[in-house]
Amino acid sequence: MGGGSQQTVPGEPDSGKAKGVYTWEEVQSHCSRNDQWLVIDRKVYNITQWAKRHPGGFRVIGHYAGEDATEAFTAFHPDLKFAQKFLKPLLIGELAATEPSQDRDKNAALVQDFETLRDQVEKKGLFRARPLFFFLHLSHIILLEALPWLIVSMWGTGWILTLLCSVLLATAQSQAGWLQHDFGHLSVFKKSTWNHLVHKFVIGHLKGASANWWNHRHFQHHAKPNIFTKDPDINMLNVFVLGQTQPVEYGIKKIKNMPYNHQHQYFFLLGPPLLIPVYFYMQIMKTMISRRDWVDLAWSLSYYFRFFSCYIPLYGVFGSLALMFFVRFLESHWFVWVTQMNHIPMDINHEKHRDWLTMQLQSTCNIEQSFFNDWFSGHLNFQIEHHLFPTMPRHNYHLVAQQVRALCEKHGIPYRVKTLWRGFADIVTSLKSSGNLWLDAYLHK
């Protein structure tokens, strides 16, 4: 039990087992892969074995081992009472009365203010989705999928019509990507089961990808955004160096896997063109097969069966393969620029154990609101609000934005909003800056 005194925790059913009273120092010592404790609402839980069965994956919950996970637990679970049922068998004690509710040097006033804001948002009903919004969004995706086939079926497969077909299909894929993101975050239906089911349909049948692969990857990104070894979105496989810390570390160690001082140039060749058609889909297929995820594999194969059934009669086997790759190529550009404009130019560093609001605001920024920006980015132009409230339906982000901005101003936390073009430009600018830091450290330190 780690040296804590024994007692039965008030407010919990007496299971006959003694519970401990712990200090933060004791909790923080249990942070290895084979020994994991965490704290939620001052209760201490041993999640070592449960992490392997955690629906969101063992990594996302393991990232909070030895820490206070209260804010993350609240953010990720739309039905807290249901989720708490899984915690009861894991309870081993509580924090000592002399211990603060927040670990390390977190600002208790800021944490309390954000909790108050969340309560206000819930009372306003901003976590309730409008079904019509998502139905219309799905309908326009299906229309964008059907229209290209109708065009080339009726008027032929010439270059101009094929190009038009490719653009429409890429648009459908990008918009389906934003829609699967909604269901993946459990932000549409009240019941998680329905969200999971429709998520598999959208990401599997409409996109040919895997819901489980996306969940396990994306939830880590939300749990610890822009934190090395914890956020897979900044694992660049030594192709790029990011932020201000990593380039200097690589430079000092004389690591030169790539000419990083030119990364802002080769980004255009390796980033947007290849991420989805090469890296993501190789990783998705490998993950589904290695984990024997036959359900997701079946959903994914249903997409390919539908696509090739439609286009092989028109383009032949080679032509339909080329069409699919070109569509992925176009979609990949759209995806990379939209998703990276909110994160790559922001703070990227090692774990600093910040509170939820500070951690999210330092790693995210917003893009100006407009009808086009909302549609083009799947409302991820409100990246700040999305990261603070990941289960909130996207059509409500703008309704909470002013309150979030006011809270940030109160506590002196920058709330950054850019134009769309500034967001795109800052990706390249930040890559260039990081590359120069690497070169300086490589040559002179």
Order of alpha helices (4+ residues) and beta strands (2+ residues): beta-beta-alpha-beta-beta-beta-alpha-alpha-alpha-beta-alpha-alpha-alpha-alpha-alpha-alpha-alpha-alpha-alpha-alpha-beta-alpha-alpha-alpha-beta-alpha
